[in-house]
Amino acid sequence: MKKSSKVTLTVVAVVGLASCNRRRLDPCEAGTFDEAACQQAVQGGGYYWQGTWYPMTYHYPYLYYYDSYRRHTSSGGTMVHAPSGAYSRPSASAPSSPGVVRGGFGATGAAHAAGE
């Protein structure tokens, strides 16, 4: 095998492994079911995965997905569990602003904001 094909295969393997680790898990799928996250996803129209919001339309009520999970596990189906905190809403990193600030640069902006 040529050196360039070895490098290509190695890069493809690394990219493939990395993409497996980034796969998001739907909390309402039978094999990846998460009770609290599924309830929130059905009610809220989506879920957070590793801090990113994924909008989803769930066509059935929560109990449908719960029953599907129960059937899956009772028939010997395997489960893939999400890492701890994977479905958590991201925390706000910036302090919230108490109000809207209007204006521009120095006194000129303040005068314009005041309607002068």
C-alpha positions as CSV (number, residue, x, y, z in Angstrom):
1,M,0.0,0.0,0.0
2,K,1.3,3.5,-0.8
3,K,2.1,5.9,2.0
4,S,-0.6,8.3,0.8
5,S,-3.4,5.7,1.0
6,K,-2.2,4.8,4.5
7,V,-2.6,8.4,5.6
8,T,-6.0,8.6,3.9
9,L,-7.2,5.5,5.7
10,T,-6.0,6.8,9.0
11,V,-7.7,10.2,8.5
12,V,-10.9,8.5,7.5
13,A,-10.8,6.2,10.6
14,V,-10.1,9.1,13.0
15,V,-12.9,11.2,11.5
16,G,-15.3,8.2,11.7
17,L,-14.5,7.7,15.4
18,A,-14.9,11.4,16.1
19,S,-18.2,11.5,14.5
20,C,-19.5,8.6,16.5
21,N,-18.7,10.5,19.7
22,R,-20.7,13.5,18.5
23,R,-23.8,11.7,17.6
24,R,-26.8,13.1,19.5
25,L,-29.2,10.8,21.2
26,D,-33.0,11.5,20.9
27,P,-34.3,11.2,24.5
28,C,-37.6,9.7,23.2
29,E,-36.1,6.9,21.0
30,A,-36.6,3.5,22.6
31,G,-32.9,2.6,22.7
32,T,-31.8,6.0,24.0
33,F,-34.8,6.8,26.2
34,D,-34.4,9.4,29.0
35,E,-37.5,9.9,31.0
36,A,-37.1,13.5,32.1
37,A,-35.6,14.7,28.9
38,C,-38.3,13.0,26.8
39,Q,-41.1,14.6,28.8
40,Q,-39.4,18.0,28.3
41,A,-38.8,17.4,24.6
42,V,-42.5,16.4,24.0
43,Q,-43.8,19.4,25.9
44,G,-41.2,21.9,24.6
45,G,-40.9,20.8,21.0
46,G,-37.3,19.8,21.1
47,Y,-34.4,19.1,23.3
48,Y,-30.9,20.2,24.2
49,W,-28.0,18.0,23.4
50,Q,-24.6,19.0,24.7
51,G,-25.8,22.6,25.0
52,T,-27.3,22.9,21.5
53,W,-31.1,23.1,20.9
54,Y,-32.6,20.6,18.5
55,P,-36.2,21.4,17.6
56,M,-38.3,18.3,17.1
57,T,-42.0,17.6,16.4
58,Y,-43.2,14.7,18.5
59,H,-46.5,13.5,17.0
60,Y,-47.5,11.4,20.0
61,P,-47.9,12.1,23.8
62,Y,-45.1,11.2,26.2
63,L,-46.7,7.9,27.2
64,Y,-46.4,6.6,23.6
65,Y,-42.6,7.0,23.8
66,Y,-42.4,5.6,27.3
67,D,-44.4,2.5,26.2
68,S,-42.1,2.1,23.3
69,Y,-39.1,2.2,25.6
70,R,-40.7,-0.4,27.9
71,R,-41.4,-2.8,25.0
72,H,-37.9,-2.3,23.8
73,T,-36.3,-3.2,27.2
74,S,-38.7,-6.0,28.0
75,S,-37.9,-7.7,24.7
76,G,-34.1,-7.6,25.5
77,G,-33.3,-4.5,23.5
78,T,-30.1,-2.7,24.4
79,M,-29.9,0.8,25.8
80,V,-27.4,3.6,25.0
81,H,-27.2,6.0,27.8
82,A,-26.3,9.7,27.3
83,P,-23.5,11.2,29.3
84,S,-24.5,13.0,32.4
85,G,-25.8,16.4,31.7
86,A,-26.0,15.9,27.9
87,Y,-29.7,17.0,27.8
88,S,-29.2,20.0,30.1
89,R,-30.0,23.5,29.0
90,P,-26.8,25.6,28.7
91,S,-26.1,28.0,31.5
92,A,-26.0,31.7,30.7
93,S,-22.4,32.7,30.5
94,A,-23.1,36.4,30.3
95,P,-24.9,38.4,33.0
96,S,-28.4,39.5,31.9
97,S,-28.9,43.1,31.1
98,P,-31.4,45.0,33.3
99,G,-32.7,46.9,30.3
100,V,-32.1,48.3,26.8
101,V,-29.4,50.8,26.4
102,R,-30.0,53.3,23.7
103,G,-27.7,55.9,22.2
104,G,-24.3,55.9,20.7
105,F,-21.1,57.6,21.4
106,G,-20.8,59.7,24.5
107,A,-22.8,62.8,25.0
108,T,-23.9,62.8,21.3
109,G,-25.5,59.4,21.8
110,A,-27.1,60.4,25.1
111,A,-28.6,63.5,23.5
112,H,-30.1,61.5,20.6
113,A,-31.5,58.9,23.0
114,A,-33.1,61.6,25.1
115,G,-34.8,63.0,22.0
116,E,-32.7,66.2,21.7
